[in-house]
């Protein structure tokens, strides 16, 4: 049943008709003001985020160069890593978490691009969980890194110089005036100044330091059911050229500390150490005091890379090799004249230094035990030399798979080492990389091993064969004045 009330029906009062201006103010003006304000805020936010978060992108200067072209202008690594904000930024779509993710991905991609891993940088950016179009800087970076990756040039191991040095002369005045060994020092060694000049010349010429792992890999072969060595190509930006470094006979022999028996060291470093933060050499001064600093290849190379991070490709370092009969890196690990405690301290010191070298990216090589050429030695004699290395050196430095042939020798000119009894001796001892010598780059990859040439840089070669270095640097510009005085 419908309920009715007795309330009178009221007629609503007659309203006055509004003007067009009133209608505009009430219906449209607030919406227009709000829209304009939102647009201004959005423009401000986008501009701020873009300025603070957008990477510089990869440095593409010189990517139009022809492959393997030499350039005198250094092409530095991209320095496009944005700084992390202290607070997550606000993004154009109002999601601070997405803005922070975009900023983090841009920073991580820039780090990959700094090592020329442009494909990795693109892959990293494409993991963004939001809508990429909402952050234009992501698309811009992907386009730049993709273009940089497409402009990369491939290199094979057979094209790469491995520059090989003896330990360096820190004080040429003492070395070149030694009564007994001055001629040998001038012939076989270069000075710290010349080494530094070579690094400068290589860097200016677009060279970048790489190592064996950049060209060779051990992979499983399903046909043979074994792991075999395969060559892989290295890709670098146009204008960049790879180079390797090897130091030989890095023992700091006793004779170098008192060559002419006058009680004075001959101007070479007498030890390599690591203080927990950096590598250093010890150098015995004329007055018998000891200085620490950068007097040989490892600390000098570390100094150079610290000043020029883009010289090292993905953390590449050098091969450091030595004989074992006297001392290793200055440590007297088999000196029976030392007390038991002193001998153990030497061995502990060497192990700590070797561990630091490996952790920093250096590779350790054997330079024979007795610093002898294997060229004219029998398989039996090589076996005896290797046995001493295994017994007297390996316990303190660990297993080594790199053999650097001493005195520019080899075991055979045959390629490959087919059926060589000398090779079998070395292979059974664990050696897989064989570094010979020659004036031109050369490489051979067999299933079980790898061979690669080194170009020796010595004082006599700098003066008598400057043409063998002309592709790398101008000899006249790197010579130490002490050598030509």
C-alpha positions as CSV (number, residue, x, y, z in Angstrom):
1,X,0.0,0.0,0.0
2,X,1.3,3.4,-0.9
3,X,1.8,5.8,2.0
4,X,0.9,9.4,1.5
5,X,1.7,12.5,3.5
6,X,-0.2,15.6,4.1
7,X,2.7,17.9,3.3
8,X,1.8,20.6,0.7
9,X,3.4,20.4,-2.7
10,X,6.0,23.2,-3.0
11,X,6.7,24.9,-6.3
12,X,10.4,25.5,-6.8
13,X,11.3,29.2,-7.0
14,X,12.0,30.6,-10.4
15,X,15.8,30.9,-11.1
16,X,17.3,33.8,-12.9
17,X,18.8,32.9,-16.3
18,X,22.7,32.8,-16.2
19,X,24.8,34.8,-18.5
20,X,27.3,33.1,-21.0
21,X,30.2,34.4,-18.9
22,X,28.9,32.8,-15.8
23,X,28.4,29.5,-17.6
24,X,32.0,29.6,-18.9
25,X,33.5,30.4,-15.5
26,X,31.6,27.7,-13.7
27,X,31.8,24.9,-16.3
28,X,35.1,25.3,-18.2
29,X,37.5,27.6,-16.4
30,X,38.5,25.3,-13.5
31,X,39.1,22.4,-16.0
32,X,41.3,24.6,-18.2
33,X,43.3,25.9,-15.2
34,X,43.8,22.3,-13.9
35,X,44.9,21.0,-17.4
36,X,47.4,23.9,-17.9
37,X,48.9,23.3,-14.4
38,X,49.3,19.6,-15.1
39,X,51.0,20.2,-18.4
40,X,53.5,22.6,-16.8
41,X,54.3,20.2,-14.0
42,X,54.7,17.3,-16.4
43,X,57.1,19.3,-18.6
44,X,59.1,20.3,-15.6
45,X,59.4,16.6,-14.4
46,X,60.3,15.3,-17.8
47,X,63.0,17.9,-18.3
48,X,64.4,17.2,-14.8
49,X,64.5,13.4,-15.3
50,X,65.9,13.7,-18.8
51,X,68.7,16.0,-17.7
52,X,69.6,14.0,-14.6
53,X,69.1,10.4,-16.0
54,X,69.8,10.4,-19.7
55,X,73.2,8.9,-20.5
56,X,75.6,10.6,-22.8
57,X,75.4,7.5,-25.0
58,X,78.4,5.7,-26.5
59,X,81.2,7.7,-28.1
60,X,80.7,7.0,-31.8
61,X,83.4,9.3,-33.0
62,X,85.5,7.6,-35.6
63,X,83.1,4.7,-36.3
64,X,83.1,5.6,-39.9
65,X,86.8,4.6,-40.2
66,X,87.8,1.7,-42.3
67,X,88.6,-1.6,-40.6
68,X,92.0,-1.7,-38.8
69,X,92.7,1.9,-39.7
70,X,95.4,3.5,-37.7
71,X,94.4,6.7,-36.0
72,X,96.4,9.2,-34.0
73,X,93.4,10.5,-32.1
74,X,92.5,8.6,-29.0
75,X,89.0,7.2,-28.9
76,X,88.3,7.0,-25.2
77,X,85.8,4.6,-23.6
78,X,82.3,6.0,-23.2
79,X,82.0,7.9,-19.9
80,X,78.2,7.8,-19.8
81,X,77.5,6.3,-16.4
82,X,74.9,8.5,-14.6
83,X,75.3,9.1,-10.9
84,X,72.9,7.3,-8.7
85,X,70.3,9.8,-7.2
86,X,70.0,10.0,-3.5
87,X,66.3,9.6,-3.7
88,X,64.2,7.8,-6.4
89,X,63.1,10.3,-9.0
90,X,59.5,11.0,-10.0
91,X,58.8,9.7,-13.5
92,X,56.4,11.1,-16.2
93,X,53.8,8.5,-15.5
94,X,53.9,9.0,-11.7
95,X,55.7,5.8,-10.7
96,X,59.0,6.5,-8.9
97,X,59.9,2.8,-8.8
98,X,59.9,2.7,-12.6
99,X,61.9,5.9,-12.9
100,X,64.5,4.4,-10.5
101,X,64.6,1.1,-12.5
102,X,65.2,3.1,-15.7
103,X,68.0,5.1,-14.1
104,X,69.7,1.9,-12.7
105,X,69.5,0.2,-16.1
106,X,71.0,3.2,-17.8
107,X,73.9,3.1,-15.4
108,X,74.5,-0.6,-15.7
109,X,74.3,-0.4,-19.5
110,X,76.8,2.4,-19.5
111,X,79.2,0.3,-17.5
112,X,78.9,-2.5,-20.1
113,X,79.4,0.0,-22.9
114,X,82.5,1.2,-21.2
115,X,84.0,-2.2,-21.9
116,X,82.7,-2.1,-25.5
117,X,80.0,-4.6,-24.7
118,X,77.4,-2.7,-26.6
119,X,75.3,-5.8,-27.3
120,X,75.2,-6.5,-23.6
121,X,74.2,-2.9,-22.9
122,X,71.3,-3.2,-25.3
123,X,70.2,-6.5,-23.7
124,X,70.4,-4.9,-20.3
125,X,68.1,-2.0,-21.2
126,X,65.6,-4.3,-22.9
127,X,64.9,-5.9,-19.5
128,X,63.0,-2.8,-18.4
129,X,59.7,-3.9,-16.8
130,X,57.7,-0.8,-17.7
131,X,56.7,0.7,-21.0
132,X,59.9,1.8,-22.7
133,X,58.1,4.6,-24.6
134,X,57.4,6.3,-21.3
135,X,61.1,6.9,-20.9
136,X,62.6,8.2,-24.2
137,X,66.1,8.1,-22.8
138,X,66.0,4.3,-22.8
139,X,65.1,4.1,-26.5
140,X,67.8,6.7,-27.3
141,X,70.4,4.7,-25.5
142,X,69.4,1.5,-27.2
143,X,69.6,3.1,-30.6
144,X,73.1,4.5,-29.9
145,X,74.4,1.3,-28.4
146,X,73.0,-0.7,-31.3
147,X,74.7,1.6,-33.8
148,X,78.0,1.3,-31.9
149,X,77.8,-2.5,-31.9
150,X,77.1,-2.6,-35.7
151,X,80.2,-0.5,-36.3
152,X,82.5,-2.9,-34.4
153,X,85.5,-4.5,-36.2
154,X,86.5,-8.1,-35.8
155,X,90.1,-9.2,-35.1
156,X,91.7,-12.6,-35.1
157,X,94.6,-13.7,-32.9
158,X,97.0,-14.0,-35.9
159,X,96.7,-10.2,-36.3
160,X,97.7,-9.3,-32.8
161,X,101.2,-8.3,-31.6
162,X,102.4,-9.6,-28.3
163,X,105.1,-7.2,-27.1
164,X,107.7,-8.9,-25.0
165,X,110.1,-7.2,-22.5
166,X,112.8,-8.3,-20.1
167,X,112.7,-6.6,-16.7
168,X,113.2,-2.9,-17.0
169,X,116.2,-0.8,-16.1
170,X,115.2,1.7,-13.4
171,X,118.6,3.5,-13.2
172,X,120.3,3.5,-16.7
173,X,123.3,5.4,-15.4
174,X,124.2,2.5,-13.1
175,X,123.2,-0.2,-15.5
176,X,125.0,1.2,-18.5
177,X,128.2,1.8,-16.6
178,X,128.5,-1.6,-15.0
179,X,132.0,-2.9,-15.5
180,X,130.9,-6.4,-16.3
181,X,127.4,-6.4,-17.7
182,X,126.9,-3.0,-19.2
183,X,126.9,-4.3,-22.8
184,X,124.4,-7.0,-22.0
185,X,122.2,-4.5,-20.2
186,X,122.2,-2.2,-23.2
187,X,121.6,-5.1,-25.6
188,X,118.8,-7.0,-23.9
189,X,116.9,-4.5,-21.7
190,X,115.0,-1.3,-22.1
191,X,114.6,1.4,-19.5
192,X,111.6,2.5,-17.5
193,X,111.5,5.7,-19.6
194,X,111.4,3.7,-22.8
195,X,108.6,1.5,-21.5
196,X,106.5,4.4,-20.4
197,X,107.1,6.1,-23.8
198,X,105.9,2.9,-25.6
199,X,102.7,2.8,-23.5
200,X,102.1,6.4,-24.4
201,X,102.7,5.8,-28.1
202,X,100.4,2.7,-28.1
203,X,97.6,4.6,-26.4
204,X,97.9,7.5,-28.8
205,X,97.8,5.1,-31.7
206,X,94.5,3.6,-30.6
207,X,95.9,0.3,-29.2
208,X,94.1,-1.4,-26.4
209,X,95.5,-4.1,-24.0
210,X,93.9,-7.6,-24.4
211,X,95.0,-11.1,-23.3
212,X,94.9,-14.7,-24.4
213,X,91.4,-15.3,-23.1
214,X,90.0,-12.8,-25.5
215,X,91.0,-15.0,-28.5
216,X,91.1,-18.6,-27.2
217,X,88.5,-20.7,-25.4
218,X,88.3,-24.4,-24.3
219,X,85.0,-25.9,-25.5
220,X,83.5,-29.3,-25.5
221,X,83.5,-31.1,-28.8
222,X,80.7,-33.6,-29.2
223,X,82.4,-35.4,-32.0
224,X,85.6,-36.3,-30.0
225,X,83.9,-36.2,-26.6
226,X,86.7,-34.0,-25.3
227,X,87.4,-30.3,-24.6
228,X,89.4,-28.7,-27.4
229,X,90.8,-25.2,-28.0
230,X,89.0,-23.0,-30.4
231,X,89.7,-19.5,-31.6
232,X,87.2,-16.7,-31.1
233,X,87.3,-13.3,-32.7
234,X,87.5,-10.1,-30.7
235,X,85.3,-7.1,-31.7
236,X,86.5,-3.6,-31.0
237,X,85.3,-0.1,-32.2
238,X,86.8,1.0,-35.5
239,X,90.1,2.7,-34.9
240,X,91.0,0.5,-31.9
241,X,93.7,-2.1,-32.2
242,X,94.5,-5.0,-29.8
243,X,97.9,-5.6,-28.3
244,X,99.3,-8.0,-25.7
245,X,102.2,-7.7,-23.3
246,X,104.5,-10.3,-21.9
247,X,107.4,-9.9,-19.4
248,X,110.1,-12.5,-19.5
249,X,112.7,-13.6,-16.9
250,X,111.0,-11.6,-14.2
251,X,113.2,-13.1,-11.5
252,X,115.3,-10.1,-10.5
253,X,118.5,-12.2,-10.5
254,X,121.2,-11.9,-7.9
255,X,123.7,-10.7,-10.4
256,X,121.6,-7.6,-11.3
257,X,121.9,-6.5,-7.7
258,X,125.7,-6.5,-7.8
259,X,126.9,-7.1,-11.3
260,X,130.4,-5.8,-11.1
261,X,130.9,-7.0,-7.5
262,X,131.4,-3.5,-6.2
263,X,128.7,-3.9,-3.6
264,X,126.2,-1.7,-5.4
265,X,123.0,-2.8,-7.1
266,X,122.9,-2.3,-10.9
267,X,119.8,-0.2,-11.1
268,X,117.1,-2.9,-11.5
269,X,114.2,-3.6,-9.2
270,X,115.0,-6.3,-6.8
271,X,111.5,-7.4,-5.7
272,X,107.8,-7.1,-6.6
273,X,105.4,-6.8,-3.8
274,X,101.7,-6.1,-3.0
275,X,100.7,-4.0,0.0
276,X,97.0,-5.0,-0.1
277,X,96.1,-2.1,-2.4
278,X,98.7,-1.7,-5.1
279,X,101.8,-3.4,-6.5
280,X,105.2,-1.9,-5.9
281,X,108.9,-2.6,-6.5
282,X,111.8,-2.4,-4.2
283,X,114.9,-0.7,-5.6
284,X,118.3,-0.7,-3.9
285,X,119.8,2.8,-4.1
286,X,123.5,3.7,-4.5
287,X,123.8,4.3,-0.8
288,X,122.3,0.9,0.0
289,X,119.0,2.2,1.2
290,X,115.8,0.8,-0.3
291,X,113.1,2.8,-2.1
292,X,109.7,1.5,-3.0
293,X,107.8,2.6,-6.1
294,X,107.1,1.7,-9.8
295,X,110.4,0.4,-11.2
296,X,109.2,-2.5,-13.4
297,X,106.4,-3.5,-15.7
298,X,103.6,-4.5,-13.3
299,X,103.5,-1.4,-11.2
300,X,104.1,0.8,-14.2
301,X,101.3,-0.8,-16.1
302,X,99.0,-0.5,-13.2
303,X,99.9,3.2,-12.9
304,X,99.1,3.7,-16.6
305,X,95.8,1.8,-16.5
306,X,94.8,3.9,-13.5
307,X,95.4,7.0,-15.5
308,X,93.9,5.5,-18.7
309,X,91.2,2.9,-17.8
310,X,90.2,2.5,-21.4
311,X,93.6,1.1,-22.3
312,X,92.6,-2.2,-20.6
313,X,89.9,-4.3,-22.4
314,X,87.6,-5.8,-19.8
315,X,90.4,-5.8,-17.2
316,X,93.1,-7.3,-19.4
317,X,96.7,-7.5,-18.0
318,X,100.0,-9.0,-19.1
319,X,101.7,-12.4,-18.9
320,X,104.5,-12.4,-16.3
321,X,107.0,-15.2,-16.8
322,X,110.2,-16.2,-15.0
323,X,112.8,-19.0,-14.6
324,X,113.1,-20.7,-11.3
325,X,116.8,-21.5,-10.7
326,X,117.8,-18.3,-8.8
327,X,114.8,-16.4,-7.5
328,X,111.3,-15.5,-8.6
329,X,110.1,-11.8,-8.5
330,X,113.0,-11.3,-6.1
331,X,111.9,-14.0,-3.6
332,X,114.6,-16.6,-2.7
333,X,112.3,-19.6,-2.4
334,X,115.0,-22.3,-2.8
335,X,117.9,-20.6,-1.1
336,X,119.3,-23.2,1.3
337,X,121.5,-20.5,3.0
338,X,118.5,-19.0,4.6
339,X,117.1,-20.1,8.0
340,X,114.0,-22.2,8.0
341,X,111.9,-19.2,9.1
342,X,113.5,-16.8,6.6
343,X,113.0,-19.4,3.8
344,X,109.3,-19.8,4.7
345,X,108.9,-16.0,4.8
346,X,110.3,-15.8,1.2
347,X,107.9,-18.5,0.0
348,X,104.9,-16.9,1.8
349,X,105.8,-13.6,0.3
350,X,106.0,-15.0,-3.2
351,X,102.7,-16.9,-2.9
352,X,100.9,-13.7,-1.7
353,X,102.3,-11.7,-4.6
354,X,101.4,-14.4,-7.2
355,X,97.9,-14.6,-5.8
356,X,97.6,-10.8,-6.1
357,X,98.8,-10.9,-9.7
358,X,96.3,-13.5,-10.6
359,X,93.5,-11.7,-8.9
360,X,94.4,-8.5,-10.8
361,X,94.2,-10.4,-14.2
362,X,97.8,-11.2,-14.8
363,X,98.7,-14.6,-16.2
364,X,101.8,-16.5,-14.9
365,X,104.1,-18.2,-17.4
366,X,107.1,-20.6,-17.1
367,X,110.3,-19.3,-18.8
368,X,112.0,-22.8,-18.3
369,X,113.6,-23.6,-15.0
370,X,117.2,-22.9,-15.9
371,X,116.6,-20.0,-18.3
372,X,117.6,-22.2,-21.3
373,X,116.5,-22.5,-24.9
374,X,114.7,-25.8,-25.7
375,X,115.6,-25.5,-29.4
376,X,118.6,-27.8,-29.4
377,X,117.8,-29.7,-26.2
378,X,116.7,-33.4,-26.3
379,X,113.4,-34.5,-25.0
380,X,115.2,-36.0,-22.0
381,X,117.0,-32.8,-21.1
382,X,113.7,-30.8,-21.4
383,X,112.1,-33.4,-19.1
384,X,114.8,-32.8,-16.5
385,X,114.4,-29.0,-16.7
386,X,110.6,-29.3,-16.4
387,X,110.8,-31.7,-13.5
388,X,112.8,-29.1,-11.5
389,X,110.2,-26.5,-12.3
390,X,107.4,-28.8,-11.1
391,X,109.2,-29.7,-7.9
392,X,110.8,-26.4,-6.9
393,X,108.4,-23.8,-8.3
394,X,104.9,-25.1,-8.7
395,X,104.4,-25.7,-4.9
396,X,104.7,-22.0,-4.3
397,X,103.0,-20.5,-7.3
398,X,100.5,-23.2,-8.4
399,X,100.0,-25.0,-11.7
400,X,101.0,-23.0,-14.9
401,X,99.7,-23.7,-18.4
402,X,101.7,-21.1,-20.3
403,X,105.2,-21.8,-21.5
404,X,107.2,-18.8,-22.8
405,X,110.1,-20.1,-24.8
406,X,113.4,-18.8,-23.3
407,X,116.0,-17.0,-25.5
408,X,113.7,-16.8,-28.5
409,X,113.7,-20.6,-28.8
410,X,111.1,-23.2,-29.7
411,X,110.8,-27.0,-29.8
412,X,110.1,-27.2,-33.5
413,X,109.4,-25.2,-36.6
414,X,106.8,-27.7,-37.6
415,X,103.2,-26.6,-37.5
416,X,101.5,-28.3,-35.8
417,X,103.7,-30.1,-33.2
418,X,102.8,-33.5,-34.8
419,X,104.3,-36.5,-33.0
420,X,107.0,-34.4,-31.3
421,X,108.5,-36.1,-28.2
422,X,109.5,-32.7,-26.9
423,X,105.9,-31.6,-27.2
424,X,104.6,-34.7,-25.3
425,X,107.0,-33.9,-22.5
426,X,105.7,-30.3,-22.2
427,X,102.0,-31.3,-22.7
428,X,102.2,-33.9,-20.0
429,X,103.6,-31.3,-17.7
430,X,100.4,-29.3,-18.1
431,X,101.5,-26.6,-20.7
432,X,98.8,-25.6,-23.2
433,X,99.9,-22.2,-24.4
434,X,103.2,-21.9,-26.1
435,X,104.6,-18.4,-26.7
436,X,107.4,-18.3,-29.3
437,X,108.9,-15.3,-31.0
438,X,108.9,-13.6,-34.4
439,X,108.8,-10.2,-36.0
440,X,105.2,-10.6,-37.1
441,X,102.0,-11.7,-35.3
442,X,101.3,-15.4,-35.8
443,X,98.9,-17.9,-34.2
444,X,98.1,-21.5,-34.4
445,X,95.1,-23.2,-32.7
446,X,95.2,-27.0,-32.5
447,X,92.8,-29.1,-30.6
448,X,95.1,-29.6,-27.6
449,X,97.1,-26.4,-27.5
450,X,97.7,-22.9,-28.7
451,X,100.8,-21.2,-30.2
452,X,101.3,-17.4,-30.4
453,X,104.3,-15.3,-31.4
454,X,105.9,-12.6,-29.3
455,X,107.7,-9.5,-30.7
456,X,110.8,-9.0,-28.5
457,X,111.6,-5.3,-27.6
458,X,115.2,-5.0,-26.7
459,X,117.8,-2.2,-26.7
460,X,119.7,-3.7,-29.6
461,X,116.6,-4.3,-31.7
462,X,115.4,-0.7,-31.1
463,X,118.7,0.6,-32.5
464,X,119.4,-2.0,-35.2
465,X,115.9,-3.1,-36.4
466,X,113.6,-0.1,-35.8
467,X,111.5,-1.1,-38.9
468,X,110.1,-4.1,-37.1
469,X,108.3,-1.7,-34.7
470,X,107.1,0.9,-37.3
471,X,103.5,-0.3,-37.2
472,X,103.4,0.1,-33.5
473,X,105.5,3.2,-32.6
474,X,108.2,5.5,-33.8
475,X,111.5,4.2,-32.3
476,X,113.2,7.6,-32.3
477,X,110.5,9.1,-30.2
478,X,110.6,6.5,-27.5
479,X,114.4,6.2,-26.9
480,X,115.8,7.1,-23.6
481,X,118.4,9.9,-23.8
482,X,120.6,7.8,-21.5
483,X,120.9,5.1,-24.3
484,X,122.0,7.5,-27.0
485,X,124.3,9.6,-24.8
